[in-house]
Amino acid sequence: LESTSNRSAFFVKIVLYLKINSTKMQIKKTQIKNILIQDLKQAEQIASQFTGGYSGSFSSAETFHKALVETISRFENGDDSAIDELWIWFAPTSHWDDFVGDANLGNRIFEHLKQLK
């Protein structure tokens, strides 16, 4: 009986530990998303100042900016599939670098995206 009681108590401790860590991870993920959204909005403002150019599937900085605005909006509204698009766009030497070139902001965004992937 004591052995069963000890196992039950041990099991309860493990479950509580997992729930606490899961909650901590969710809080951290939410914090990363909030910071990422702020950085993305800054990136959107910067990207709006550029014209012309070409990068991959984007025929100009204007089309990149339009897609960026739409994707940020989707992400803000809970569509985590936007992470995959943003991941490609902000990867080093990708669209962000081609059109804007602010490596510090682009790398910071990319690091946040890596944490959410």
N, C-alpha and C positions, 0 to 999 in steps of 0.2 A: 504494500500500500504506500509506504513512504517513497519507494522508488518511482512509482507512478506519479505521486504528488510532485516529486522533484523534477521529473520530466515535464510535467504540465507547467510548472513554474518556469522552467527553462524555456519551453516553447513560447509561453506568454512574453517573456523577456525578449526573445528573438523577434517576435511579431511587432512588439512595441518599438524595438530598435529600428526595424525596417520601415515602419510607418514614420518615425521621426526623421530618418534620413531621407525618405521620399519627400516629405514635406519641405525639408531644407533644400533639396534639389529643385523643387517646384518654385520656391521663393527665389533661389539664385537664378533660375531660368527666367522668371518674370522680371527680375532686375536687369538681366542681360538684354531682354527684349525692349525694355523701356529705354535703356541707353542706346541700343541699336536704332530704335525709331528716331531718337534725337539726332544721332549721327546721319541717318538716312535723310532726314529733313534738311540737314545742313548740306548734304551732298546734292540733294535736289535743287536747292537754291543756287549752288555753285554751277551745277550742270546747266541751269536755265540761261546762263550767260554765254554759252558756247554755241557756235553755228558751224555748219558744214562738216567736213571730215567723213570718214568711213571706218567702220569696225565690225567685222563679222556680219551678223544679220541686220545691223543698223546702217542705213544709208546716210545718216547724218546725226549730228549731235542733237538736233531737234527731235528726231524719232527716238533716240535713246532717252532723252529727257521725258518725253511723253510716256514711254513704257515704264520709266522709273517712277513717275508720279502714280501711275495706275497700280504698279506692283507694291509700292509703299502703302497705298490705300488698302489693298487686299490684305497685306500683312498686318496692318493696324486693326483690321476688322476680323482678325483671327485665322486668316488663311495661311497656315504654315507651309503650304506648298510653294509660296512665294520665296521661301528661303533658298530653294534650289535655283531659281532664276537669279536671285541676288548673288548667290555663291559664284555663279559663272561670271556675272557682270563685274564683280569686285575682286575676282581672283587676280593675283599679280600678273601684270602685262596683258590684261584683258580690256574690256570695253571702257571701264572707268579710266584706266591709265591712257588708253588711246585718245579719248575725248577730253579729259580734264587734266590728268597727270598729277593730282594732289595725292602723292604716294602715302603720306601720313594718314590722311583721312581714309583713303581706300584700304590701307592695310589694317587700320583699326576696325573698320566695318567687317572686313574679311575675317579677322580674328573673332569677332562677336558671332559671326555666322558659323564659324567652325565649332564654337561652343554649343550652338543650338542644333547642329546637324546630328 
